[in-house]
Amino acid sequence: MKRVAFIFPGQGSQAVGMGHEMYEAYPVVKELFDKADQTLGYSLTSLMFEGPAEELTKTENAQPALLLNSAALTEVLKNEGIKPEMTAGHSLGEYSALVAAEALHLNDGLHLVHHRGKLMEEAVPHGQGAMAAVLGLSKEEIEKVLQKCDENEPVDLANINCPGQIVISGTARGVEQASKDLKEAGAKRVMPLNVSGPFHSRLMKPASEKFNGYLKEVVINPADCPVYANVTAEPVKDAAHIEQLLIEQLYSPVRFQEILEEFVQADLDAIVEVGHGKVLSGLVKKVDRRTKTFSVQDPKTLNSFIQWFKEGS
């Protein structure tokens, strides 16, 4: 039997129309989507299929939409007898990874990420926070620059994605100044990101404290396969530890490069991105271009992966 890891995309991968072909083709997907609408009390499905894009992009909608889409694809794969050896997700994608590892029930996850999205939006007034992608500098070089930032305009490492691609997050003024300083320090490019807040920075701590209350209302089970946590880049299965890491994840950097390096060393046959887009598959190739990857997001890519997986089994 082939050994595969599942990785799940985070916010920014959403797009109007995602999941529609799967909804039409697989009754189990339709059932999950319809149940999600009932769980949330509004038609997330219509928003995913018809938009408008501005509404789908809102954090409180994008997060449950991405979780639902990934979880539905995972369910189809499980029905085909395909389970991952290990899972991980990028930021929000960690919830999809926990659902795939049966540590979190999908309905609980949908409620959690809907509230998580609202709290993240509310944590910092609109326009006062920012994020930017830094290309061409190492983590250590960026940290050296950020240490000199004005303490009143904090900027933190937010996403360590792959070699030479790191995202910073903080106040709008802080990120603007840090961007100039990073260019002077040799960054090839510093690109502002189209996000609504300074995610994965210390400015999210108030949101994490409120989010803790919502986490206490759901049951988290021990994971049935290792889930590599964003905060530590290490495998976790214990329920209490998972809960604590989900709180810390809101204000801690996403250590995705380290997670992918662990996966590359794990003697896997492939790393499979389960969900909309190919962003994470691209990151895998930047960590190790020889690693076999799949992007499973619609019936065509799903069937292609299933065929490969069952060859020679």
The 8 nearest C-alpha neighbors of each residue, nearest first, counted from 0:
[[1, 312, 2, 309, 308, 311, 81, 310],
 [0, 2, 268, 3, 308, 312, 267, 309],
 [3, 1, 267, 268, 84, 0, 269, 4],
 [4, 2, 269, 83, 267, 270, 268, 84],
 [5, 3, 270, 83, 85, 84, 86, 271],
 [6, 4, 86, 271, 83, 272, 270, 273],
 [7, 5, 272, 87, 88, 86, 271, 273],
 [6, 8, 88, 92, 273, 272, 274, 89],
 [9, 7, 92, 89, 88, 274, 12, 279],
 [10, 8, 92, 91, 89, 90, 12, 11],
 [9, 11, 12, 62, 91, 61, 13, 8],
 [10, 12, 13, 9, 56, 61, 8, 14],
 [13, 11, 10, 276, 275, 9, 8, 14],
 [12, 14, 11, 65, 61, 275, 10, 15],
 [15, 13, 17, 16, 12, 52, 47, 55],
 [14, 16, 47, 50, 48, 17, 52, 49],
 [17, 15, 48, 19, 47, 14, 18, 49],
 [18, 16, 19, 15, 14, 47, 48, 275],
 [17, 19, 21, 20, 68, 22, 16, 297],
 [20, 18, 22, 21, 17, 16, 48, 23],
 [19, 21, 23, 22, 18, 24, 297, 298],
 [20, 22, 24, 18, 23, 19, 25, 297],
 [23, 21, 29, 19, 28, 20, 24, 25],
 [22, 24, 20, 21, 25, 19, 29, 26],
 [23, 25, 21, 22, 20, 26, 298, 28],
 [24, 26, 28, 27, 22, 21, 23, 29],
 [27, 25, 29, 28, 30, 24, 22, 23],
 [28, 26, 30, 25, 29, 31, 75, 71],
 [29, 27, 31, 22, 30, 71, 25, 26],
 [30, 28, 22, 26, 32, 27, 31, 33],
 [29, 31, 27, 33, 28, 32, 34, 26],
 [32, 30, 28, 34, 29, 33, 35, 27],
 [31, 33, 35, 29, 34, 30, 28, 44],
 [34, 32, 30, 36, 35, 31, 29, 37],
 [35, 33, 37, 31, 36, 32, 30, 38],
 [34, 36, 38, 32, 37, 33, 31, 39],
 [37, 35, 42, 33, 39, 34, 41, 38],
 [36, 38, 34, 40, 35, 39, 33, 41],
 [39, 37, 35, 36, 40, 34, 106, 110],
 [40, 38, 36, 37, 41, 35, 110, 109],
 [41, 39, 37, 38, 36, 42, 35, 43],
 [40, 42, 36, 39, 43, 37, 38, 44],
 [43, 41, 36, 44, 45, 46, 40, 37],
 [42, 44, 46, 45, 36, 41, 47, 64],
 [43, 45, 47, 42, 46, 48, 32, 36],
 [46, 44, 48, 47, 42, 43, 49, 50],
 [45, 47, 50, 43, 44, 49, 48, 55],
 [48, 46, 44, 15, 45, 16, 50, 49],
 [47, 49, 16, 45, 15, 46, 19, 44],
 [50, 48, 46, 45, 47, 15, 51, 16],
 [51, 49, 46, 52, 15, 47, 55, 48],
 [50, 52, 54, 53, 49, 55, 46, 15],
 [51, 53, 50, 55, 54, 56, 15, 14],
 [54, 52, 56, 51, 55, 57, 50, 15],
 [53, 55, 56, 52, 57, 51, 50, 60],
 [56, 54, 52, 61, 60, 57, 53, 46],
 [55, 57, 53, 61, 54, 52, 58, 60],
 [58, 56, 60, 54, 55, 59, 61, 53],
 [57, 59, 116, 61, 60, 62, 56, 117],
 [58, 60, 116, 113, 117, 57, 62, 61],
 [61, 59, 58, 57, 55, 62, 63, 64],
 [62, 60, 64, 58, 56, 55, 63, 57],
 [61, 63, 65, 64, 60, 112, 58, 59],
 [64, 62, 66, 109, 65, 60, 61, 112],
 [65, 63, 61, 67, 62, 66, 60, 68],
 [64, 66, 68, 62, 67, 63, 61, 69],
 [65, 67, 63, 69, 95, 64, 68, 70],
 [68, 66, 70, 64, 65, 69, 63, 71],
 [67, 69, 65, 71, 66, 70, 18, 64],
 [70, 68, 274, 72, 66, 71, 67, 273],
 [69, 71, 73, 67, 72, 68, 66, 95],
 [72, 70, 74, 68, 73, 28, 69, 67],
 [71, 73, 69, 75, 74, 70, 76, 68],
 [72, 74, 70, 76, 71, 75, 77, 69],
 [73, 75, 77, 71, 76, 72, 70, 78],
 [76, 74, 78, 72, 77, 73, 79, 71],
 [75, 77, 79, 73, 81, 78, 74, 72],
 [78, 76, 81, 80, 74, 79, 75, 82],
 [77, 79, 75, 80, 76, 74, 81, 73],
 [80, 78, 76, 77, 81, 75, 305, 74],
 [81, 79, 77, 78, 82, 76, 75, 305],
 [80, 82, 77, 76, 79, 83, 78, 308],
 [83, 81, 77, 80, 84, 76, 3, 99],
 [82, 84, 4, 85, 3, 5, 86, 81],
 [83, 85, 4, 3, 2, 224, 82, 86],
 [86, 84, 4, 225, 83, 224, 226, 5],
 [85, 87, 5, 226, 96, 4, 6, 227],
 [88, 86, 6, 227, 96, 226, 93, 7],
 [89, 87, 92, 93, 7, 6, 96, 8],
 [88, 90, 92, 9, 8, 93, 91, 7],
 [89, 91, 92, 9, 93, 88, 253, 229],
 [90, 92, 9, 93, 94, 89, 10, 62],
 [93, 91, 88, 9, 89, 7, 8, 95],
 [92, 94, 88, 96, 91, 95, 90, 87],
 [93, 95, 97, 92, 96, 91, 98, 108],
 [96, 94, 98, 92, 93, 97, 66, 70],
 [95, 97, 93, 99, 87, 94, 86, 98],
 [98, 96, 100, 94, 102, 99, 95, 103],
 [97, 99, 103, 101, 95, 100, 96, 102],
 [98, 100, 96, 97, 101, 95, 73, 70],
 [99, 101, 97, 222, 223, 98, 102, 224],
 [102, 100, 98, 99, 103, 222, 97, 223],
 [101, 103, 220, 222, 97, 221, 100, 219],
 [102, 104, 98, 219, 101, 97, 105, 108],
 [103, 105, 107, 106, 98, 108, 101, 102],
 [104, 106, 108, 107, 98, 109, 103, 70],
 [107, 105, 109, 108, 104, 110, 38, 35],
 [108, 106, 110, 104, 105, 109, 111, 217],
 [107, 109, 105, 111, 106, 110, 112, 104],
 [108, 110, 106, 63, 111, 112, 107, 113],
 [111, 109, 113, 107, 108, 112, 114, 106],
 [112, 110, 108, 114, 109, 113, 115, 107],
 [111, 113, 115, 114, 109, 110, 62, 63],
 [112, 114, 59, 110, 116, 115, 111, 63],
 [115, 113, 117, 111, 112, 116, 118, 110],
 [116, 114, 112, 118, 113, 117, 111, 119],
 [117, 115, 59, 58, 119, 113, 114, 118],
 [116, 118, 114, 120, 59, 119, 115, 121],
 [117, 119, 121, 115, 206, 120, 116, 122],
 [118, 120, 116, 122, 117, 121, 206, 115],
 [119, 121, 117, 118, 122, 116, 196, 195],
 [120, 122, 118, 119, 123, 117, 124, 206],
 [123, 121, 119, 206, 120, 118, 203, 205],
 [122, 124, 121, 125, 128, 127, 196, 120],
 [125, 123, 127, 126, 121, 122, 128, 120],
 [126, 124, 127, 123, 195, 196, 128, 120],
 [125, 127, 128, 124, 171, 195, 129, 196],
 [126, 128, 171, 125, 124, 170, 123, 129],
 [129, 127, 170, 171, 197, 196, 126, 169],
 [128, 130, 171, 197, 196, 169, 170, 168],
 [131, 129, 168, 167, 192, 197, 191, 169],
 [130, 132, 191, 192, 190, 167, 166, 189],
 [133, 131, 166, 190, 189, 165, 167, 191],
 [132, 134, 189, 165, 166, 164, 188, 131],
 [135, 133, 164, 188, 163, 187, 186, 136],
 [134, 136, 163, 186, 187, 133, 164, 137],
 [137, 135, 186, 163, 134, 140, 141, 138],
 [138, 136, 140, 139, 163, 141, 135, 162],
 [137, 139, 141, 140, 142, 136, 165, 159],
 [140, 138, 142, 137, 141, 143, 136, 144],
 [139, 141, 137, 143, 142, 138, 136, 144],
 [140, 142, 138, 144, 143, 139, 145, 137],
 [143, 141, 145, 139, 144, 140, 146, 138],
 [142, 144, 140, 141, 146, 145, 139, 147],
 [143, 145, 141, 142, 146, 147, 181, 140],
 [146, 144, 142, 148, 147, 143, 141, 154],
 [145, 147, 143, 144, 148, 142, 149, 141],
 [146, 148, 145, 144, 149, 143, 150, 177],
 [149, 147, 145, 146, 150, 153, 177, 154],
 [148, 150, 152, 151, 153, 147, 173, 146],
 [151, 149, 152, 153, 148, 147, 154, 146],
 [150, 152, 149, 153, 173, 148, 170, 154],
 [151, 153, 173, 149, 150, 170, 172, 154],
 [154, 152, 150, 169, 151, 173, 170, 149],
 [153, 155, 169, 168, 173, 174, 145, 170],
 [156, 154, 168, 200, 167, 157, 169, 153],
 [155, 157, 167, 252, 166, 158, 168, 154],
 [156, 158, 252, 199, 167, 166, 168, 155],
 [159, 157, 253, 166, 252, 160, 165, 156],
 [160, 158, 165, 254, 255, 256, 253, 161],
 [161, 159, 256, 255, 158, 165, 164, 282],
 [160, 162, 256, 164, 282, 286, 159, 163],
 [161, 163, 164, 286, 285, 160, 137, 256],
 [162, 164, 135, 134, 136, 137, 161, 165],
 [165, 163, 134, 161, 162, 160, 133, 135],
 [164, 166, 159, 133, 158, 132, 160, 163],
 [167, 165, 132, 158, 157, 131, 133, 156],
 [168, 166, 156, 157, 131, 130, 155, 132],
 [169, 167, 130, 197, 155, 154, 157, 200],
 [170, 168, 154, 197, 153, 128, 129, 174],
 [169, 171, 128, 173, 172, 152, 127, 129],
 [172, 170, 128, 129, 127, 174, 173, 175],
 [173, 171, 175, 170, 174, 176, 152, 127],
 [172, 174, 152, 170, 176, 175, 171, 154],
 [175, 173, 177, 171, 176, 172, 178, 169],
 [176, 174, 172, 178, 173, 177, 171, 179],
 [175, 177, 179, 173, 178, 174, 172, 180],
 [176, 178, 180, 174, 179, 175, 181, 173],
 [179, 177, 181, 175, 176, 180, 174, 189],
 [180, 178, 182, 176, 177, 181, 183, 175],
 [179, 181, 177, 183, 178, 182, 184, 176],
 [180, 182, 184, 178, 183, 179, 186, 177],
 [183, 181, 186, 185, 179, 184, 180, 178],
 [182, 184, 180, 181, 185, 179, 186, 178],
 [183, 185, 181, 182, 186, 180, 144, 140],
 [186, 184, 182, 183, 187, 181, 136, 135],
 [185, 187, 182, 135, 188, 136, 181, 134],
 [188, 186, 135, 134, 185, 182, 189, 136],
 [189, 187, 134, 186, 133, 190, 182, 135],
 [188, 190, 133, 132, 178, 134, 131, 191],
 [189, 191, 132, 131, 188, 192, 133, 178],
 [192, 190, 131, 130, 132, 193, 189, 129],
 [193, 191, 131, 130, 194, 190, 132, 129],
 [192, 194, 191, 195, 130, 129, 131, 11],
 [195, 193, 192, 196, 130, 129, 197, 11],
 [194, 196, 125, 120, 193, 197, 126, 129],
 [195, 197, 128, 129, 198, 194, 120, 123],
 [198, 196, 128, 129, 168, 169, 130, 200],
 [197, 199, 200, 196, 168, 203, 250, 249],
 [200, 198, 250, 157, 251, 249, 252, 203],
 [199, 201, 250, 202, 198, 155, 168, 203],
 [200, 202, 250, 203, 204, 199, 155, 251],
 [201, 203, 200, 204, 197, 169, 250, 205],
 [204, 202, 250, 206, 201, 205, 200, 249],
 [203, 205, 207, 206, 201, 202, 250, 208],
 [206, 204, 208, 207, 203, 122, 209, 202],
 [207, 205, 203, 209, 118, 204, 208, 122],
 [206, 208, 210, 204, 205, 246, 209, 249],
 [207, 209, 205, 211, 210, 206, 204, 212],
 [210, 208, 206, 211, 207, 212, 205, 213],
 [211, 209, 207, 213, 212, 208, 206, 214],
 [210, 212, 214, 208, 209, 213, 207, 246],
 [213, 211, 210, 215, 214, 209, 216, 208],
 [212, 214, 210, 216, 215, 211, 111, 217],
 [213, 215, 211, 216, 212, 217, 210, 111],
 [214, 216, 212, 213, 217, 211, 218, 242],
 [217, 215, 214, 213, 212, 218, 107, 211],
 [218, 216, 214, 215, 107, 219, 213, 111],
 [217, 219, 220, 216, 103, 215, 107, 104],
 [218, 220, 103, 238, 102, 217, 221, 242],
 [221, 219, 102, 238, 222, 218, 103, 101],
 [220, 222, 238, 237, 236, 102, 223, 219],
 [223, 221, 102, 236, 100, 224, 101, 220],
 [222, 224, 100, 101, 221, 225, 102, 236],
 [223, 225, 222, 85, 100, 84, 226, 236],
 [224, 226, 85, 234, 235, 236, 227, 86],
 [227, 225, 86, 234, 235, 87, 85, 228],
 [228, 226, 234, 233, 87, 232, 235, 225],
 [227, 229, 232, 230, 231, 233, 226, 234],
 [228, 230, 253, 254, 232, 231, 255, 248],
 [229, 231, 228, 248, 232, 253, 251, 254],
 [230, 232, 233, 228, 229, 254, 227, 234],
 [233, 231, 258, 228, 229, 227, 254, 257],
 [232, 234, 227, 231, 228, 235, 258, 226],
 [235, 233, 227, 225, 226, 228, 236, 232],
 [234, 236, 226, 225, 237, 227, 233, 241],
 [235, 237, 222, 221, 225, 238, 226, 234],
 [238, 236, 221, 240, 239, 235, 241, 222],
 [239, 237, 221, 241, 220, 240, 219, 242],
 [240, 238, 242, 241, 237, 243, 219, 221],
 [239, 241, 243, 237, 242, 238, 244, 235],
 [240, 242, 238, 244, 239, 243, 237, 245],
 [241, 243, 239, 245, 240, 244, 238, 246],
 [244, 242, 240, 246, 245, 241, 239, 247],
 [243, 245, 247, 241, 246, 242, 248, 240],
 [246, 244, 248, 242, 243, 247, 241, 249],
 [247, 245, 243, 244, 207, 248, 249, 211],
 [248, 246, 244, 249, 245, 250, 251, 243],
 [247, 249, 245, 251, 246, 250, 230, 244],
 [250, 248, 199, 247, 251, 207, 246, 203],
 [249, 251, 199, 200, 203, 201, 248, 204],
 [252, 250, 199, 248, 249, 247, 230, 200],
 [251, 253, 157, 158, 199, 156, 254, 230],
 [252, 254, 158, 229, 255, 159, 230, 157],
 [255, 253, 159, 229, 257, 256, 232, 252],
 [254, 256, 258, 160, 257, 253, 159, 259],
 [255, 257, 161, 160, 259, 258, 254, 159],
 [256, 258, 260, 255, 259, 254, 232, 261],
 [259, 257, 255, 232, 261, 260, 256, 262],
 [260, 258, 262, 256, 261, 257, 263, 255],
 [259, 261, 257, 263, 258, 262, 256, 264],
 [262, 260, 258, 264, 259, 263, 257, 265],
 [263, 261, 259, 265, 264, 260, 258, 267],
 [262, 264, 260, 261, 265, 259, 290, 266],
 [265, 263, 261, 262, 266, 260, 267, 259],
 [266, 264, 262, 267, 263, 261, 260, 268],
 [267, 265, 264, 268, 263, 262, 2, 269],
 [268, 266, 2, 269, 3, 265, 4, 263],
 [267, 269, 2, 3, 1, 266, 291, 270],
 [270, 268, 291, 3, 292, 267, 271, 290],
 [269, 271, 292, 4, 3, 5, 291, 293],
 [270, 272, 293, 5, 292, 294, 6, 4],
 [271, 273, 294, 6, 7, 5, 295, 293],
 [274, 272, 295, 7, 69, 271, 6, 294],
 [275, 273, 69, 296, 7, 68, 295, 272],
 [274, 276, 296, 12, 17, 13, 277, 273],
 [277, 275, 278, 12, 274, 296, 294, 8],
 [276, 278, 280, 279, 294, 281, 275, 272],
 [279, 277, 281, 280, 276, 282, 8, 12],
 [278, 280, 282, 281, 277, 283, 8, 272],
 [281, 279, 283, 277, 282, 278, 272, 292],
 [280, 282, 279, 284, 278, 283, 277, 285],
 [281, 283, 279, 285, 284, 280, 161, 286],
 [284, 282, 280, 286, 281, 285, 287, 279],
 [285, 283, 288, 287, 281, 286, 282, 280],
 [286, 284, 282, 283, 287, 288, 161, 281],
 [285, 287, 283, 284, 161, 282, 288, 260],
 [288, 286, 284, 289, 285, 290, 283, 263],
 [287, 289, 284, 290, 285, 286, 283, 291],
 [290, 288, 287, 291, 284, 292, 286, 283],
 [291, 289, 288, 287, 292, 269, 284, 263],
 [292, 290, 269, 289, 270, 268, 293, 288],
 [293, 291, 270, 269, 271, 280, 290, 294],
 [294, 292, 271, 272, 295, 270, 304, 291],
 [293, 295, 272, 271, 277, 273, 296, 300],
 [296, 294, 273, 301, 300, 272, 274, 293],
 [295, 297, 274, 275, 300, 273, 294, 301],
 [296, 298, 299, 300, 21, 301, 295, 20],
 [299, 297, 301, 300, 302, 21, 20, 296],
 [298, 300, 302, 301, 297, 303, 296, 295],
 [301, 299, 303, 295, 302, 297, 298, 296],
 [302, 300, 298, 295, 304, 299, 303, 297],
 [303, 301, 305, 299, 304, 300, 298, 306],
 [302, 304, 300, 306, 301, 305, 299, 307],
 [303, 305, 307, 301, 302, 306, 308, 300],
 [306, 304, 302, 308, 307, 303, 309, 301],
 [305, 307, 303, 309, 304, 308, 302, 310],
 [308, 306, 304, 310, 305, 309, 303, 302],
 [307, 309, 305, 306, 310, 304, 1, 312],
 [308, 310, 312, 306, 307, 311, 305, 0],
 [311, 309, 307, 312, 308, 306, 305, 1],
 [310, 312, 309, 308, 0, 307, 1, 306],
 [311, 309, 310, 0, 308, 1, 307, 306]]
